[in-house]
Amino acid sequence: MATTRHAHTVWEGDLLKGKGVVTLDSSGIGSYDVSWPARSEAANGKTSPEELIAAAHSSCFSMALSHGLAGAGTPPTRLETKADVTFQPGEGITGIHLTVEGEVPGLDNDGFVAAAEDAKKNCPVSQALTGTTITLSAKLA
């Protein structure tokens, strides 16, 4: 069954001095301030499109890796994934680096790295972001 999720942003003002609020409508878990300085400089308590992409990518990748490992008969006990999304003003998103550490009984490090590479390639968010270079560091805990 297909699902559609919803979020919306209300923006006031121009790019450099304006500000906005992004609301996660489907979950209802919150509204978050956004601004150009939070995107191009320090976050200062606000979020950015890149942070939201990082959240989406780290969670999607973790789900894909968990599914792949379980399907291979080695379900993970724990996965910790970090996504670093790099934004360069004037250029855009220049890269995403995923870092994952896992606890997977019965699997060696080479097997874990191979499963992580497969998840990187096949998770739906990675596929949606194919115009961006995505790199990966993976190891067992």
SVG drawing of the C-alpha trace seen along z (x, -y; Angstrom):
<svg xmlns="http://www.w3.org/2000/svg" viewBox="-2 -41 38 58">
<polyline fill="none" stroke="black" stroke-width="0.4" points="0.0,0.0 1.4,-3.4 1.7,-6.1 2.1,-9.9 3.5,-12.0 3.0,-15.7 4.9,-18.7 4.6,-22.4 6.6,-25.5 5.5,-29.1 8.2,-31.6 8.2,-35.3 10.6,-37.8 13.4,-37.5 16.0,-34.7 18.8,-36.4 16.7,-38.1 13.5,-36.1 12.5,-33.2 10.2,-30.2 8.6,-27.4 8.4,-23.9 5.7,-21.7 5.7,-17.9 2.0,-17.4 1.6,-13.7 3.1,-12.8 2.1,-16.0 5.3,-15.9 6.3,-19.5 7.1,-22.7 10.7,-23.8 12.2,-27.2 14.2,-27.5 16.3,-30.4 19.1,-31.1 21.7,-31.7 20.7,-28.3 21.4,-26.7 24.6,-28.5 26.2,-29.2 25.5,-28.0 22.2,-26.2 21.5,-28.3 18.5,-26.3 16.9,-26.2 16.8,-23.4 17.6,-23.4 16.6,-21.3 19.9,-19.6 19.3,-18.5 15.9,-17.2 17.5,-15.3 20.1,-13.9 17.3,-12.7 15.4,-11.1 18.5,-9.4 19.9,-8.0 16.5,-6.5 15.8,-5.1 19.3,-3.6 19.0,-2.0 15.7,-0.4 17.1,0.9 20.2,2.3 18.1,3.9 15.9,5.5 18.7,6.7 20.6,8.2 17.5,10.0 16.7,11.3 20.3,12.8 19.7,14.6 21.7,12.2 19.3,9.7 21.0,6.8 20.8,6.2 21.5,2.5 22.5,0.0 23.6,-3.5 23.6,-5.6 24.7,-9.2 24.2,-11.2 26.3,-14.2 24.8,-16.4 27.2,-19.1 25.7,-22.3 27.8,-24.8 26.1,-28.2 26.1,-28.9 26.6,-25.2 23.9,-23.3 24.2,-19.9 27.7,-18.7 27.7,-15.3 26.3,-13.0 28.4,-10.8 26.7,-7.9 28.5,-6.4 27.0,-3.2 28.1,-1.1 26.3,2.2 25.9,5.0 25.2,8.1 25.7,11.5 27.1,14.0 28.4,11.6 32.0,10.5 33.0,7.0 33.4,7.7 29.8,9.1 28.5,6.0 30.3,3.6 28.8,5.4 25.3,5.3 25.8,1.6 26.9,0.8 23.8,2.7 21.5,0.7 23.2,-2.6 22.5,-1.8 18.9,-0.5 17.3,-2.5 14.5,-4.7 16.1,-8.0 19.4,-7.1 17.7,-6.4 15.8,-9.7 19.2,-11.5 21.1,-9.9 22.2,-13.3 24.4,-13.6 27.6,-11.8 26.9,-9.4 29.8,-7.9 29.8,-5.3 31.8,-4.2 30.6,-1.0 32.0,1.2 30.8,3.5 30.8,2.3"/>
</svg>
